[in-house]
Amino acid sequence: MKVTLRMIAGRAGVTCATASLALRNDPQISESRRAQIRRVADELGYRPNALVSTLMSHIRQAKPPPRHTSLLYLLTGPSASTGHPGSTADLCFRGAREQAARQGFSLEPFWLRAPGLKEERIDKILRARGVPGVIVGPREDAAPLPRLPWERLAAVMVSQSFSSPQLDQVSPDFYGAVRIAMDRLGRDSSGAVTCLILPETHDRNVRHLWTAGYLLERTGRRRFQPPLIVASAEPAIAWVRAHPGCVVLGTNLVLEWLRAARLAEARDFRFVSLNVEHLPEFTGILEPSLEVGAEAANLVISRIYLNQTGLPEKPRITLLEAAWQEGRPAAGEKAARRAARVRR
């Protein structure tokens, strides 16, 4: 038997209008009454029709149903670029934009740190454009997110960069990825000492998950040295010079540092990358950045259809597994130039 609003209202002892507002989480109804009505709806097994709910929401706002709605992809770094072609940031944006387009939505980059762009101005822009949802792109620097009108937005965060606000997130499984790498390295019969070397910014931007996985996996395995988290290139270069023939597990910026110091792969060290996307000559972890962006688009669009705005009571993290790639021999200077462009 189909559960109706009238049945919920009758069981809860309220009007149909009150039940409808409560199930839409409307602040006109007190939180305690909303919770009571939601409990009744759950007990009766009520399931709203998402498409009807979306249509009615737009009718209430005297707007036509959304056919080609514009979403925003929030760029949080020091520049307005979505990233170099093939970089993690660029692939996440491309994956999200392409998936949004498949569902009839456009996705535009929006730089949160444009000169003179204050929080009040951002709020006005979002209102004027009628933006129903946003995707927060990966973190690129230490600055926090500006305060946004989350209560009006369906929002999803790419990666696990920001601890605040607490939004639903889609991310590569960084913790699992480094464990995959160490499992592969553990099969190496050469016995070469191995070290995880990370720039501080990269370690922070993945919420220290690479380091956590590494620390767990190195327990009782003497060849794996303590991780080296550095603020500049010099400590990384010094460590590699002190351990000739070592294996370096790190981000591609670390490889750029070592090459700039005239340390040679195969002779001085062997490098295993934590992100080999679009770098077939590299050995290491293949992050699913396109898939991460696509899943973020799916989630924010589903939240729009379900009229779910604001910060979630219990944020969820969707983790997508990485894979391992055995690299082909580097193609000389071409490989070096590509590594310099794709730093993570």
KENUTOR-543159 format. One line per field, with one value per residue: residue in one letter; x, y, z of N, C-alpha, C in turn. Coordinates in steps of 0.001 Angstrom, whole numbers, plus 500000, padded with zeros to 6 digits. Example, Ala and Ser with C-alpha at 12.3 -4.5 7.8 and 13.67 -1.06 7.14 Angstrom:
BEGIN
res A,S
n.X 513190,512850
n.Y 494310,497750
n.Z 507800,507080
ca.X 512300,513670
ca.Y 495500,498940
ca.Z 507800,507140
c.X 513200,512900
c.Y 496700,500030
c.Z 507800,507870
end
This chain:
BEGIN
res M,K,V,T,L,R,M,I,A,G,R,A,G,V,T,C,A,T,A,S,L,A,L,R,N,D,P,Q,I,S,E,S,R,R,A,Q,I,R,R,V,A,D,E,L,G,Y,R,P,N,A,L,V,S,T,L,M,S,H,I,R,Q,A,K,P,P,P,R,H,T,S,L,L,Y,L,L,T,G,P,S,A,S,T,G,H,P,G,S,T,A,D,L,C,F,R,G,A,R,E,Q,A,A,R,Q,G,F,S,L,E,P,F,W,L,R,A,P,G,L,K,E,E,R,I,D,K,I,L,R,A,R,G,V,P,G,V,I,V,G,P,R,E,D,A,A,P,L,P,R,L,P,W,E,R,L,A,A,V,M,V,S,Q,S,F,S,S,P,Q,L,D,Q,V,S,P,D,F,Y,G,A,V,R,I,A,M,D,R,L,G,R,D,S,S,G,A,V,T,C,L,I,L,P,E,T,H,D,R,N,V,R,H,L,W,T,A,G,Y,L,L,E,R,T,G,R,R,R,F,Q,P,P,L,I,V,A,S,A,E,P,A,I,A,W,V,R,A,H,P,G,C,V,V,L,G,T,N,L,V,L,E,W,L,R,A,A,R,L,A,E,A,R,D,F,R,F,V,S,L,N,V,E,H,L,P,E,F,T,G,I,L,E,P,S,L,E,V,G,A,E,A,A,N,L,V,I,S,R,I,Y,L,N,Q,T,G,L,P,E,K,P,R,I,T,L,L,E,A,A,W,Q,E,G,R,P,A,A,G,E,K,A,A,R,R,A,A,R,V,R,R
n.X 500847,500548,502137,500902,501016,498807,498286,500613,500385,497991,498733,500743,499359,499095,498640,498340,499845,501754,503072,504163,505946,507679,508865,510335,512264,511870,512588,510486,509067,509475,512519,512182,509547,509835,511580,509898,507874,509359,510131,507665,507072,509154,508511,506150,507103,507466,508287,509493,508758,511319,511516,509015,509123,511194,510077,507833,509118,510244,507954,506840,508594,507939,509247,510368,510738,514036,515965,518376,520395,522700,525613,528216,531736,533913,536881,539675,542246,545308,545046,542995,542868,541874,543788,546823,546618,545845,546624,545854,543859,542758,541734,539800,537980,537253,536054,533834,532482,531853,530182,528104,527052,525968,523679,522166,523026,525000,528410,530350,533568,534466,536197,537103,538849,539220,540473,539223,536832,534536,532910,530240,529762,530049,527829,525749,526159,525632,522928,521850,522344,520894,521970,521834,523532,526895,530261,533027,536265,539542,541804,544323,546035,546963,544897,541672,538296,536069,533223,530134,526720,525677,523276,521478,522372,523026,525722,528955,532134,535257,537807,539595,540301,539543,538739,536700,533927,531956,531213,529513,531738,533816,536457,539767,541068,543353,544746,544517,545824,548586,549241,548885,551044,553196,552900,553550,556200,557293,557665,559919,563027,565473,566086,566512,566676,563772,561824,559138,558636,557400,556164,555219,552800,551448,551154,549451,547223,546027,545076,546946,546797,548285,550680,549763,548951,551425,552946,551615,552061,554835,555564,557615,559166,562176,563446,561905,562058,561629,558982,559512,558683,558615,559452,560779,562959,565556,566020,564997,566643,569114,568697,568383,570892,572393,571662,572390,571071,568561,564940,562454,559355,556851,555324,555056,556332,558476,560142,560784,562321,564567,565619,566302,568408,570346,570438,570395,568027,567864,570666,571206,568816,565553,562364,559027,555838,553133,551035,550300,548782,548138,550778,552397,554976,555773,556115,553836,551115,547904,545647,542056,541001,539264,536988,536427,535659,533361,531701,531321,529784,527496,526578,526038,524009,522065,521461,520284,517956,516715,516134,517980,519638,522138,524369,525216,523857,525230,527979,529104,531678,532821,534892,537119,538826,542335,544709,547470,550306,552659,555408,556547,559824,561329,560955,563302,563971,561368,559751,560691,559888,557108,556687,557373,555227,553010,552474,551475
n.Y 498809,502180,504774,507845,511473,512320,510130,510112,512637,512250,510196,511552,513645,516184,518807,518237,520080,520855,518412,518083,520277,519636,517257,518257,519452,522072,525152,526547,524826,523501,521980,519763,518981,518421,516222,514402,513986,512951,510528,509222,509020,507308,505019,504279,503622,505482,506726,509257,510523,511321,512804,514011,515518,517336,518692,519885,521546,523482,524499,525740,527813,529318,528716,527155,523551,522187,521989,522480,523072,525183,524339,524919,524579,524763,526445,526343,527214,529201,530252,530825,528625,525358,523498,521993,520296,516903,516825,516046,517799,518878,516551,515704,517830,517616,515062,515529,517577,516342,514237,515656,516962,514801,514425,516608,518984,521916,522632,524940,526383,528145,530615,530947,532690,535007,538292,540755,539416,538973,537263,538120,538992,536617,535242,536836,536422,533683,533686,535327,533837,531623,529214,525805,523856,522868,521805,521224,521737,520037,520769,523284,525003,526430,527954,528438,527376,529898,531243,530013,530078,527460,526351,526729,525222,522280,520305,518900,517560,517245,514923,514656,517059,519372,519895,521326,523043,520190,518177,515895,513666,512755,510701,509615,506547,507230,506184,503398,503307,503844,501619,499635,500288,499770,497078,496086,497025,495584,493104,493280,491973,493128,494407,497088,500104,501943,504910,506989,510068,513242,516454,518952,520295,518523,516313,517394,518021,515603,514892,513532,510842,509199,509031,507789,505222,504293,504235,502233,499981,499748,498637,496484,495989,496393,497553,499655,502964,505597,507944,510900,514075,517106,520615,521823,521296,520549,518746,516324,515857,515599,513277,511277,511385,510405,507792,505937,504214,503824,503451,505725,506677,508740,511967,513531,515972,515643,514017,515848,517654,516024,515454,518035,518455,517043,514338,511001,508783,505234,505102,506623,506462,504883,505654,505701,506583,508350,509101,508346,509124,509629,509379,507217,506197,506075,504243,503192,504454,504563,506926,507321,509772,510942,509363,510013,512727,512370,510859,512694,514613,513048,512677,515307,516083,514179,514967,517420,516603,515316,517352,518002,520066,522096,521425,518061,515902,513574,513288,511660,509629,508725,506378,505720,503109,502925,501922,499830,500652,499468,501033,502105,502289,505460,508198,509855,513331,514135,512762,513929,516584,516266,515291,517526,519157,517754,517507,516057
n.Z 500000,499127,500829,501916,502147,503601,505258,506826,508073,509499,511331,512738,513801,512644,510161,506577,505193,507109,507481,504923,504750,506846,505947,503905,505261,506091,507645,508824,510376,513602,514822,516517,515910,513203,513367,514695,512771,510662,511842,512025,509298,508494,509978,508733,506293,504241,501024,499139,495820,493835,491411,491208,493539,492922,490706,491946,493748,492041,490905,493124,493383,491260,488881,485843,485353,485907,483094,481764,483881,485557,487223,489652,489754,492224,492404,494403,494684,494198,491651,488697,487104,486017,486163,484793,481641,482025,484678,488152,489201,486848,485587,487429,487253,484510,484471,486130,484730,482254,483093,484310,482057,480676,482082,481564,482721,482988,483835,485384,485916,488886,490382,493610,494830,493446,492789,494981,495440,497705,500499,500672,498078,496641,497603,496536,493809,493552,494244,492211,489923,490453,491358,492001,493014,493996,493343,495259,494439,494478,497166,497020,498302,501516,502459,504019,503115,501938,503719,502735,501443,502489,503299,501254,499197,497275,497869,497249,497980,496362,496855,500013,501158,502718,506087,507078,505713,506810,504383,502124,500501,497710,496868,495867,497183,499181,501369,500978,498533,498961,500377,498479,496823,498556,498998,496475,496314,498378,497285,495879,495265,495565,497914,498422,500308,501206,501008,501936,500600,500938,499964,502317,501732,500005,501667,503607,502020,501439,503825,505395,504792,503038,504489,506813,505869,504991,507369,508771,507115,507146,509513,511240,509001,507902,505725,504908,505437,507974,507230,505226,505534,504004,503843,501837,498969,499721,502048,501012,498787,500064,501585,499629,498394,500475,500525,498277,495441,496467,496904,496087,497155,496227,495452,492198,492167,493886,492361,490387,491901,492520,490003,489196,490884,489663,490167,489149,487801,488191,488449,490850,492296,492492,491317,492487,491717,493268,491753,488595,486464,483049,482513,481133,481169,483767,486837,489303,491308,489958,489934,490159,488856,486876,487271,489918,489685,488060,489746,491808,490462,489948,492580,493536,491781,492335,494924,494378,492991,495092,496758,498773,500656,502284,505114,505632,508172,508839,507323,504340,502959,499869,498574,495965,494437,493752,491186,490079,488123,485867,484671,481431,479902,480460,478203,477751,477688,477209,479048,481393,481089,481145,483715,485184,484628,485614,488696,490846
ca.X 500000,501334,502021,500649,501187,497625,498475,501656,499824,497024,499443,501505,498459,499343,498007,499142,500823,502843,503838,504928,507055,508633,509613,511269,513207,511626,512819,509255,508645,510529,513337,511586,508378,510337,512093,508749,507177,510246,510047,506391,507206,510013,507761,505146,507775,507242,509363,509053,509121,512329,511226,507865,509575,511947,509131,507024,509982,510381,506644,506681,509427,507452,510271,510160,511612,515413,516353,519820,520747,524133,526271,529535,532864,534627,538342,540065,543677,545778,544812,541683,543010,541451,544969,547452,545995,546364,546864,544757,542785,542124,540974,538611,537021,536740,535133,532591,531784,531307,529067,526989,526464,525156,522410,521506,523509,526308,529276,531273,534543,534246,537373,536675,539818,539427,540704,538044,535634,534248,531851,528940,529656,529808,526428,524898,526320,524905,521492,521471,522385,520014,522780,521295,524518,528304,531273,534237,537421,540619,542533,545619,546902,546617,543786,540402,537195,535243,531889,529158,525349,525491,521883,520712,523086,523437,527177,529795,533550,536178,538955,539378,541218,539093,538044,535539,532771,531857,530323,529724,532997,534233,537909,540571,541431,544779,545276,544664,546756,549979,549414,549090,552418,554151,552799,554353,557616,557724,558020,561202,564063,566758,566342,566877,565924,562672,561335,558063,559041,556265,556096,554237,551504,550787,550767,548275,546065,545345,544778,547979,546388,549426,551604,549151,549064,552843,553384,551065,552668,556279,555775,558354,559842,563307,563880,561100,562559,560599,558601,560184,557744,559563,558937,561540,563619,566892,566101,564756,567862,570167,568406,568667,572353,572947,571205,572455,570369,567310,563650,561699,557918,556449,554597,555922,557149,559716,560986,561288,563409,565750,566200,566917,569670,571217,570448,569941,567279,568565,572000,571156,567573,564422,561205,557676,554959,551819,550002,550890,547774,548625,552235,552573,556363,556018,555600,553235,549675,547040,544461,540855,540526,538071,535864,536112,534868,532050,530877,530942,528656,526327,526081,525432,522769,521069,521027,519352,516685,516100,515973,518848,520564,522720,525399,524598,524021,526268,528656,529567,532852,532863,536279,537313,540113,543385,545280,548927,550781,554078,555760,557460,561046,561112,561373,564256,563559,559908,559222,561052,559018,555751,556694,557400,553885,552038,553264,550952
ca.Y 500000,503401,505691,509213,512551,512347,509077,510576,513738,511704,509492,512522,514630,517514,518997,517772,521122,520757,517203,518330,521179,518931,516288,519022,520057,523516,525726,527056,523821,523322,520788,518624,518523,517794,514895,513541,513639,512051,509207,508632,508659,506129,503872,503885,503217,506495,506993,510307,510453,512384,513657,514839,516497,518387,519478,520713,522581,524555,525140,526640,528991,529917,528513,525919,522456,522385,521175,522669,523871,525451,524070,525542,523806,525783,526368,526841,527493,530568,530711,530490,527485,524035,522644,521607,519114,515647,516885,515548,518791,518962,515332,515724,518769,517051,513976,516095,518323,515422,513497,516599,517192,513637,514513,517853,520105,522477,522807,526028,526670,529415,530830,531556,533654,536096,539557,541538,538589,538737,536287,538710,539020,535238,534948,537518,535754,532415,534000,535869,532766,530535,527985,524848,522943,523148,520804,521863,521077,519662,521858,523550,525778,526301,528832,527740,527744,531001,530854,530043,529793,526019,525967,526816,524519,520877,520447,517717,517910,516314,514606,514848,518152,520317,519314,522174,522414,518753,517872,514601,513722,511676,510797,508405,505917,507513,505242,502112,503421,503709,500222,498899,500551,499112,495644,495828,497240,494518,491926,493557,491151,493833,494811,498509,500872,502688,505998,507870,511474,514072,517864,519195,520668,517328,515510,518040,518026,514297,514657,512643,509452,508465,508776,506810,503906,503921,503894,500928,498917,499586,497982,495232,495820,497281,498266,500867,503977,506539,508889,512194,515118,518215,521918,522263,520200,520210,517507,515173,515646,515125,511887,510395,511329,509587,506406,505606,502998,503716,503607,506875,506670,510128,512666,513843,517141,515133,513603,517085,518145,515166,515655,519359,518345,516211,512946,510230,507552,503981,505159,507127,506113,504447,506449,505142,507746,508203,509411,508182,509396,510211,509258,505768,505785,506021,503139,503655,504427,505189,507453,507362,511154,511149,508707,510795,513874,511910,510468,513926,515173,512204,512901,516630,516107,513412,515805,518412,515926,514951,518579,517908,521196,522297,520496,516800,515543,512549,513318,510378,509655,507671,506143,504963,502423,503189,500735,499849,500717,499235,502013,501806,503100,506883,508675,510957,514659,514247,512316,514925,517762,515936,515193,518886,519737,516991,517435,515196
ca.Z 500000,499028,501967,501454,503128,504468,506262,507754,508860,510446,512407,513537,514390,512081,508861,505439,504867,508079,507168,503704,505079,507701,505153,503074,506207,506076,508978,509425,511343,514602,514631,517224,515165,511980,513727,514992,511528,509915,512469,511597,507884,508420,510495,507734,505066,503205,500083,498211,494411,493679,490265,491566,494537,492229,489924,492848,494298,491063,490775,494272,493149,490011,487875,485089,485771,485430,481955,481574,485046,485679,488487,489746,490255,492975,492384,495723,494718,493973,490286,488142,486211,486497,486215,483534,481043,482545,486119,488978,489269,485532,485323,488280,486654,483259,484786,486654,483671,481265,483678,484472,480737,480324,482796,481207,483526,482649,485000,485108,486977,489589,491222,494871,495346,492498,493503,495335,495581,499115,500750,500344,496623,496211,497930,495561,492509,493613,494206,490903,488924,490840,491363,492975,493564,493734,493641,495777,493855,495405,497808,496399,499183,502930,502826,504238,502238,502437,504189,501648,501908,502310,503549,500008,498135,497285,497749,497392,497944,495725,497681,501449,501444,503736,507239,507344,506344,506624,503275,501481,499749,496815,496928,495716,498447,499354,502359,500306,497412,499403,500787,497231,496392,499441,498739,495273,496624,499273,496500,495223,495897,495636,499293,498502,501305,500589,501859,501469,500682,500528,500344,503376,501174,499485,502829,504210,501133,501486,505243,505955,504592,502497,505588,507716,505258,504955,508726,509119,506323,507381,510802,511171,507705,508133,504521,504764,506372,508429,506171,505233,505117,503882,503436,500664,498262,500222,502842,500145,497992,500968,501979,498495,498233,501557,500371,496842,495061,497223,496227,496583,496925,496465,494403,491059,492487,494480,491241,489763,492750,492405,488673,489168,491629,488834,490589,487996,488037,487911,489056,492224,492983,491679,491743,492369,491821,493884,490757,487263,485437,481799,482485,480956,481393,485206,487641,490553,491582,488960,490604,489313,488974,486048,487933,491115,489245,487588,490898,492498,489709,490221,493941,493710,491017,493087,496050,493828,492738,496373,497546,499934,500725,503601,505576,506055,509574,508882,506018,503819,502092,498863,498187,494737,494507,492772,490555,489937,486741,485588,483654,480326,480042,480215,476877,477861,478125,477144,480336,482418,480931,481567,485161,485722,484512,486403,489917,491898
c.X 500890,501067,501899,500941,500023,497768,499516,501105,498845,497701,500180,500627,498703,498593,498917,500217,502023,503718,504712,506139,508117,509489,510560,512300,513085,511786,511587,508712,509797,511266,512725,510378,508806,510831,510961,508073,508034,510216,508767,506498,508067,509279,506743,505792,507577,508483,508897,509476,510044,511989,510040,508279,510313,511021,508328,507858,510090,509047,506441,507486,509044,508512,509954,511074,513012,515741,517855,520305,522255,524603,527638,530540,533807,536132,538870,541526,544032,545574,543455,541723,542455,542605,545540,546741,546662,546660,545648,543582,542028,541248,539717,537546,536418,535734,533797,531799,531136,530108,527861,526285,525582,523779,521712,521907,524820,527099,530339,532289,534283,535364,536984,537610,540169,539607,539401,536780,535437,533101,530481,528702,529381,528347,525491,524962,525527,523404,521066,521439,521432,520721,522238,522340,525932,529129,532522,535433,538504,541339,543897,546551,546377,545408,542502,539375,536487,533886,530894,527764,525000,524028,521035,521277,523118,524937,527886,531240,534341,537410,538628,540226,540817,538384,536795,535205,532741,530772,530480,530933,533139,535740,538558,540874,542941,545435,545511,545697,548199,550254,549588,550542,553419,554087,553643,555849,558158,558110,559375,562319,565399,567116,566708,566028,564928,562172,560183,558519,557910,556521,555003,552849,550754,550324,549508,547042,545367,545063,545691,547662,547495,550385,551049,549260,550498,553318,552855,551819,554158,556573,556467,559096,560976,563716,563102,561484,561415,560252,559291,559212,558500,558869,559644,562281,564878,566928,565888,566008,568970,569943,568762,570170,573004,572572,571218,571794,569041,566096,562919,560242,557419,555629,555574,556751,558478,560674,561581,562445,564692,566420,566900,568263,570672,571441,569801,569187,568095,569964,571918,569912,566599,563184,559912,556697,553644,550698,550613,549885,548400,550147,552577,553993,556684,555444,555002,551732,548923,545749,543271,540230,539297,536846,535450,535252,533471,531143,530457,529758,527388,525724,525412,524117,521684,520578,520058,517990,515947,515865,516794,519874,521113,523753,524737,524840,525141,526945,529180,530776,532794,534302,536322,538732,541065,543861,546789,549298,552280,554467,556623,558707,560800,561670,562187,563658,562045,559292,559512,560145,557611,555678,556675,556034,552890,552689,552697,550348
c.Y 501252,504306,507113,510222,512595,511310,509501,511663,513221,511007,510471,513568,516040,517631,518445,518791,521063,519536,517415,519208,520456,517966,516959,519747,521572,524091,526376,526105,523577,522011,519576,518078,517854,516379,513923,513061,512726,510645,508484,508164,507401,504877,503357,503412,504187,506681,508052,510007,511622,513330,514573,515907,517651,519287,520410,521835,523761,525238,526130,527920,529732,529848,527235,524807,522629,521456,521284,523596,524007,525172,524749,524558,524807,525513,527059,527272,528929,531076,530226,529260,526214,523047,522363,520391,517827,515653,516361,516513,518884,517742,515260,516645,518196,515939,514487,516803,517384,514648,514404,516826,516019,513698,515855,519065,520626,522658,523832,526161,528045,529578,531602,532649,534725,537399,540317,540735,538228,537738,536835,538734,537618,534871,535578,536851,534443,532638,534439,534780,531625,529196,527018,523973,523294,521900,521553,521082,520787,520881,522021,524383,525667,527119,528034,528138,528976,530479,531049,529733,528325,525607,525999,525907,523014,520889,519123,518168,516818,516164,514900,516005,518991,519572,520112,522981,520916,518448,516405,514721,512522,511800,509507,507831,506074,506499,503879,502156,503220,502282,499317,499053,499783,497594,495269,495963,496138,493246,492075,492825,491871,494236,496264,499219,501778,503743,506709,509306,512324,515539,518054,519502,519450,516421,516074,517880,516674,513897,513589,511156,508620,508076,507717,505396,503397,503467,502531,499805,498721,498880,496638,494991,496837,498068,499561,501856,504879,507549,510235,513225,516439,519501,522448,521066,519696,518939,516254,514841,515065,513660,510927,510292,510446,508115,506020,504260,502804,503748,504770,506699,508074,510697,513156,515110,516704,514684,514816,517652,517337,515332,517011,519362,517443,514809,512121,508980,506363,503991,505535,506678,505522,505135,505692,506263,507403,508643,509390,508468,510134,510229,507775,505290,505635,504737,503713,503560,505199,505626,507523,508755,511448,510564,509448,511998,513474,511542,511684,514593,514368,512520,514259,516719,515305,514195,516882,517775,515591,516153,518546,519033,521301,521242,519209,516523,514525,512490,511937,510588,508455,507539,505292,504386,502850,501856,500898,499871,500424,500135,501448,502671,504558,507289,509956,512255,514831,513842,513346,516140,517465,515832,516567,519530,519060,516678,516510,513948
c.Z 500000,500223,501456,502556,504103,505592,507304,508664,509901,511609,513322,514204,513928,510754,507763,505073,505809,507807,505944,503984,505898,506897,504171,503938,506237,507478,509597,510487,512316,514376,515314,516474,513854,512264,514002,513709,510660,510492,512047,510146,507720,508889,509478,506428,503922,502350,499089,496783,494114,492538,490555,492565,493886,491439,490817,493462,493336,490794,491909,494069,491875,488924,487103,485607,485184,484281,481711,482679,485148,487100,488474,490333,490916,492975,493631,495794,494395,492559,489800,487245,486842,486510,484841,482959,481542,484027,486871,488984,487952,485255,486180,487688,485375,483520,485276,485558,482664,481818,483891,483137,480313,480971,482572,482009,482927,483940,484649,486244,487580,490600,492477,495363,494319,493268,493750,495549,497056,499260,500378,498840,496065,496449,496904,494191,492484,493556,492810,489837,489244,490881,492415,493637,493163,494046,494092,495250,494871,495955,497179,497263,500608,503343,503040,503186,502795,502888,503058,502195,501716,502476,502283,498923,498372,496995,498003,497244,497232,496611,499148,501962,502642,504864,507586,506083,506057,505597,502886,500560,498822,496679,496448,497100,498648,500290,501708,499195,497864,499878,499568,496774,497255,499303,497520,495568,497527,498546,495806,495963,496057,497061,499460,499560,500583,501554,501168,501685,500116,500866,501399,502809,500656,500619,503477,503333,501026,502932,505851,505737,503944,503626,506530,507155,505254,506340,509146,508411,506614,508700,510610,509864,507635,506894,504303,505858,506868,507335,506356,504656,505151,503424,502192,500085,498978,501073,502005,499339,498859,501346,500841,498263,499294,501433,498889,496553,495752,496302,496887,496175,497211,495332,493343,491259,493097,493374,490531,490571,492529,491052,488582,489900,490916,489419,489484,488436,487547,488524,490533,492991,491969,492215,491486,492678,492506,492955,489362,486145,484250,481732,482329,481211,482880,485797,488919,490562,490504,489657,489647,489273,488118,486722,489198,490742,488813,488755,491712,491797,489955,491580,494092,492948,491739,494289,495576,493605,494027,497277,498836,499885,502143,503952,506068,507532,509750,507519,505622,502915,501157,498378,496927,494726,493395,492188,490461,488464,486706,484425,482544,480497,479660,478858,477026,478367,478093,478463,481426,482321,481417,483080,485803,485653,485438,487731,490971,491307
end
